[in-house]
Amino acid sequence: MKELFGTDGIRGKANTYPITPEVALQVGKAIARSFGAKGHGSAKAVLGKDTRLSGYMIETALTSGLVSMGMDVLEIGPLPTPAIAHLTKSMNASCGIMITASHNPSDDNGIKIFAEDGFKLPDEIELDIESQVLGGEINSAHISTSLIGKAYRIDDARGRYIEFAKSSIGNKSLKGLKIVLDCANGAAYWIAPLIFRELGAEVVKIGVEPDGYNINKNCGATYPEAISNAVIKHKADIGVALDGDADRVIFCDSKGRTVNGDRIIGICAIDLKKRKRLAKNTVVVTSMSNLGLHNAMRENGIRIETTDVGDRYVIERMRSKGYNLGGEQSGHIIFMDYVTTGDGIISALHMLKLMVETGKKLSDLASFMTEYPQSLTNIPVSVKIPFEELGELQKVLSSCKNALGSKGRSLVRYSGTENKVRILVEAEKGKDVELWTAKIADCLKKELCR
């Protein structure tokens, strides 16, 4: 059982354990030791961040820990998480580190770590780093003055990722498309508008004025209302909303209607199958994906494999079985032919390319499936008691399963990144969704929010 690492790195409220400079210093030391740093020039880490004010604090502490153990640091400043994963590989680094709390509010921050191949760390390495940090002060006295690592500011990192992203669609011209691009006042605020403009799209940009506090605030992938309103106002063809570190994306069509990760995955799966490029005619999704997607994929002769919630589990399944498309309803889309993690910019580029090539509107492409009514409710909790120990909850969930049968479902899980319990209810009839959401929520509030 991991104490520091959740489903997506280390995360919490900034300046509160474990997101403190003291812990970050130790994490930096542990990373350097885990990745074989022995002195200046022996190993290097790519280090990026999003736009949170606390990023400066964590960046400085991590860098101090890394160089004190003899690891060099390539500081690239604010860039999307997938850019860190790509640059880790392209710059032949030992590891990549991203300081971000993704879609969380600005009060939070976190640390995501990538191995040299650009993939997130396996459990055994996370456990190794965690055991070092929790084991007490990590001694760096064996690193003499001549072996202390160096920190370098890499000025051309943005350009490297820009060219990589554009090349993923063969530098296809997007001329003629008008898009509203919401960068969530986050890591992609500068780089994303440039990429789409260089490919010829007309870009109306919002969420591009970060002040250290406004990341994800009433904008971005977690607040699609912002692009919806802007698309209608500017009469755009499509809205593209990234989250704070740009590893996920949500769209809206020309009428302002949201197109979530399920529909994005389905659109791309159907296209890839037509072009005989969908590996093993299979896509990988999580247990949160709508039953309507399952039905639509079945009708199109496409298999679905389901994992636990979290893009790392999707990626693990894709890697182990050789699949090339997967993702989450929340907008983490993984095109394994190009990337090693969810990439909101590259996902958007592929959707825009498809619109250009087919001449179809997003609304037409997204009409392939009929969604079941679905509700996702979040309840803040102070403790995370195993669900099997909550007797009344088990009774309610059993009653829900019996009532909905094969025409619906419920799913209750704890967030891996926040102190919340998430309730998903899905059914053919909206009234059933409302009924069982209320019953499950009331039960959880009684048992977890006393």
N, C-alpha and C positions, 0 to 999 in steps of 0.2 A: 504494500500500500504506500503510494507516494504522498509525501507531505507538502513539498514545495511545488512540484509540477502538477498541473491539471491536464485537461485534454488538449490544451494549446499553449504549452510553455508555463512559465511562472507569471501569475497575475494577481493584482490586488490594488487596494487604495494606495496611492503614492504617499510616501513618507510614513507608511504604516507597514509593519511586518507582513509579508516578506519584501515589499517593494521599498526598501530603504537603501541608502548608500552603503551602509555597513554590510548588508547582505549582498548587494551587488558587487562589492569589492571581493567578497569571498567567492561569489559565483564566477567572477572573472578569473580568479586564481584556479578554481576547480576546472573550468573549461580549458584553460591553458595546459594544465597537467593532464587532463583526459585526452587532449589532442596532441600530446607529445612534445610540447614546447620545452626546449632545453637551453635556449639562449637566442639572442638576436639573430634573425635569419633562419632559424630552424623551423618555424611554423608561423602562420599568419591568419588573422581573423578579419573578415569583412564586417564592419559595424555600421548599421544604419538606424534610423529612428523615424517616428512620425512627428507631428507638430505639437505635441503636448509640452507644456512648460517644464514638467518634471523630467522630460527626456534629457535635458542638459545635465541634471543631477545624476541620473542613472548612467548616462554616457561617460561622464568623467570617472565615476567610481568603477565601472566595468573596465574602462581603459587602464586605470591604475592597477587593477588586479591582474589584467592580462599581461601588461608589460613587466610587472614586477616578477612574473614567473618566466620571463624570457620570450613572450610571444609578441610578434609585431602586429600592429592594428592598422587596418586601412579604413579610415573614417570617411564616409561618403555623405553624411548628413541626411536630410529628409528625402526618402525614396520609398516606394511601395515595398511591402514585404516580398512579393514575388521577384522584384528586382534584386533584392538581397540574395535570394535563392539562386537566381541566374548568375549574378556576379561572383558568388562563391565558387561556382564551377568555372566560369570563364577566366577568372583571375587566379585559378589554381590555389585557392586558399584552403586552409585546413578545416575551417568552419565558417559559418555565417551567423551573425547575431542581429536580431531586429528588436528595437526597443519600442513596444507598442502594446496597447490594450484593444487593438482592432476596433470593434464597433461600440465598445464601452464609452461612457462619458469621460470628460477630461480629468476628473479626479482620480481615475484609475490609470495604471500603467502596467507594463509587463515586459517579459524577456522571452522571445522565441529564438530557438537555436536550430541551425541547419548543419548537417554533416557536409563533408567535402563534395558529395555528389548532388547537393542541393535539396535533398529530402530532409524532412524533419527527423529528429533523433529517435532511434529505437528505444524501447523502455530500458534496456540494460545500460545504455549510456546515460540516460536521464537519472537512473537510480545511482549510478556511479558518481555523477556530479552532485546529486543531492546528499549522498552519504558523506562526501567530503565536506560539504558546507555545514551539515548538521553535526559533524564530528569535532568541531572546534576550530580554532585559528589554524589556517593553512600557512605553514612556514615557507617563506621565500628567501631565507638567508643564504641558501646554496647558490642563488643567482648573483654572481659578482657584478661589479659595476660594468664591466665590459660585456656582460651577457644580458643586461636589461634590454627589454624589447623597445622598439621605436613605434611611434604613432605617426601616420602619414595622412594628410588630407588628399583624397583622390578627386581631382577636379573634373575628369572626363567620365565619371561613372554614369551620369545622366545620359550622355550621348551613347554610351555602350548599350544601355537598356532600350533607348528609343529605337535604335537600329534593329535590335533583336525583336522587339515587339512588332515593328512594321514588317519585318521579314517573315513573321509567322503567317501572314496572309499574302506573301509574295509581293509586298508593296502595292497591293491592289488599290486603284484609285477609288476614293469614296466621294468623288465630285458629284454634286447634285443632291446629296443628302444634307439636311439641316438637322442638327442634333442639339439637344439641351444636355449639358454635361455637368453633373453635380459631384464635386470632389470631396464633399463632407468636411471641408476645411482641414483636410488631412494630408497624408503623405504624398498624394498624387496631385496636389493643387497646382503645381507648376508644370509637371511633366505630361500629364494626361491631355490637357488642351493642345499642347504642342504636337503630340503624336497624331491626333485626329486632324488637326489643321494641315500638317505636313502631307497627309494623304488626300487632302482636297476637300474635306467636309467643312461645311459652314457650322461653326461652333458657338453656341450661346452658353457661356460658362457661369455657374453659380457655385457657392461653397468653395471659393478660392481665395479667401481672405483670412487665413489662420492668425489667431492672436494668442495661441497657447491655451486658451480656455474654451473655444467654440467648436472643437472637433466633434463631429456627429450631433451637434446641437440643432435640432429641428432641420436636419438636412441629411443627405446621404442615403445609403441603402436601407437604413433602419427607419427612414422617414420619407417614403416615396411621394408623399403629398407635395413636397417641394418641386420635384421634377414634373409631376402631373400638372400642377398649376402653371408652371413655366412653359411646358410644351403647348398647352392650349393658348396661352398668352402670345407666344412667339410663332404659333402655327408651324411647329417643327414636325419632322417625320418620326422622331423617336426621342425618348428621354433615357439617359444612362446615368445611374446613380451608383457611385462607389462607396465603400465604407472607409473608415478612418485610415486603414493601412492598405486599401485597394486590393485585397485578396478576394473580394466578392463583389458582385454587381447585381442590381435589379433594374429592369427596364420598364418603361411605359410606352404604350403605342400612341399614335397621333391623336387619339381621342382622350388621352390621359389615363387609360386603364393600365393597371399594374400587370406586368409580366414577370412572374417570379422564377426561381431557379428550376422548379419542376418543368415549366414550359420551355425554358431555355435548353435544358438537357434534352427534352423530347424533340424540339425543333432540330437541334444539332445531330441527334441520333438518327432521325429519319433522313436527314441530308447525307450523313456519312454512309448510311446503309445503301442509299441510292447510288453513291459513288464507289461502293464496295470498299470502303475504308474504315468501317466500324469493326474493330477487332472482335472476332468470334460472335458478331451480331449481338453484343451484350453491352449494357450500361450498368454502372454501379451507383446506387443511391442509398440513402439512410432510411431508417424506420419512420422518419417524419414525412417522407414523400407522399403525396396525395394518391389515393386509390385510383383516381381518374388517370394518372400517369401510367400506372400498372396496366389498366385496361387498354389504354391507347397504344402502349408499346406491344402488348400482346396482339392487338389487331394489325400492327405493322410488322409482325414477325420478328420482334426484337425481344431478347431475354432481359430480365432485370435480376440483379443480385442485390440483396439488401444487407446493410451493415448497421452497427450501432451509430448513434449520432456523433458527428465529428469528422471533419474532412480528413484527418489522419487515418481513420479507419477505412474510409473510401479509398484513399491512396494505397494503403497497405494491401487491400483486396485487389486493386488494379495491378499493382506490381507483382503480386504473387501469382496471378492468373493471366497476366498479359493483356489486360483490357486497356483501351485508350480513351475512354470517355466515362466520366462519372461526376458526381457532385451532390450538392445539398439544395433543398428548397430555399434556404436562406441566401443562395447566390454564390456559394463556393463552387465553381465549375473547373474541372481539371481536364485539360486537353493534354494527355500524357505524351502525345507526339512532339509537344513543344515545351511543356513546363513540368515542374516537379511539385507544384503546389497550386492552390487556387489562384487565379490571376484575373482580376476584374477587367483590366484593360484589354488583355488578349481575348477574353471571352466576348467583350463588346466588339472588338475588331472582327471576329469571326461572324458575329451576327450581322454586322453592317455589310460585310462582304457578301453574305448570303442574300441580303436584301437587294444589293446592287445586281448580283448575278441572276437572280430570279425575277427581278422587277416587281416583287411582291411587297406589300406593306407588312409591318410586324403583326398587325391584327390578323391578317390572312395566314401568316405562318403559324401563329399561336392558336389557331382555331382547331388544331388537330385533336384536342382533348376536351372532355367535359369534366370539370372539377367537381368533386364531392364537396358539399358545404363542410367547412373545417374551421375550428377555433383553436387558437393557441393562446393560453393564458399563463402569465407569470405571477407567482406569489413570492414575495420576499420572505426568507426564513432565517432564523438565527442559528438553527442546528439542522444537521442532515442525518436524520434517523433512517436506517435502512427500511425501505417500504414494507418488506416482509414482516417487520416488527409492528407495523401499524394495522391492527386487526380490523378496525372499522373501515379503513381504506380498502382492504382486501375484499370485504363484503360488498362495498359499493362498486368496485371494479368488476367483480364477478357478476353482479346484477346488470351492469352496463353491457358486458360481453354477451350475456344471455338475451338481453333485450334487442341488441343490434344485430346479432348473428353475423352472417357474412356480408351484410350491407352497411357495416360501419365498424368502428374500433375506437379504443381509447389508449393513450400512452401517457404515463407519468414518469418523469425523470428529473434528477437534479441537474442544474447547469454545471458544466465543468469549469466555468470561468467566473461565475457570480454566485452569490448566496441567494439563489432562487430555485423554486421548484417550477417546472414547466408542465403544463397540462395540455395535451392534444386530444381533441375529440373530433371524429369525422363520421358522417352518416349521410345517407341519401336525402334525408329530410332535415332542413335547418332547425325545425323545432326540437328534434331529438338532440342535435348538437347543443343547443341552448340548455336543454333540460339536464343532460348528463355533465356538461361543463359546470353548471351551478352545483350539482350534487357532489361532484368530486372536489371542487374548490372549497365548498363549505366543510367537507370532511377534513381536508388537509389543513384548513385554517384552525379547526378545533384541535387537531393533533400536533401541529407544528408551530402554531403561532400563539401559544398560551401565554 
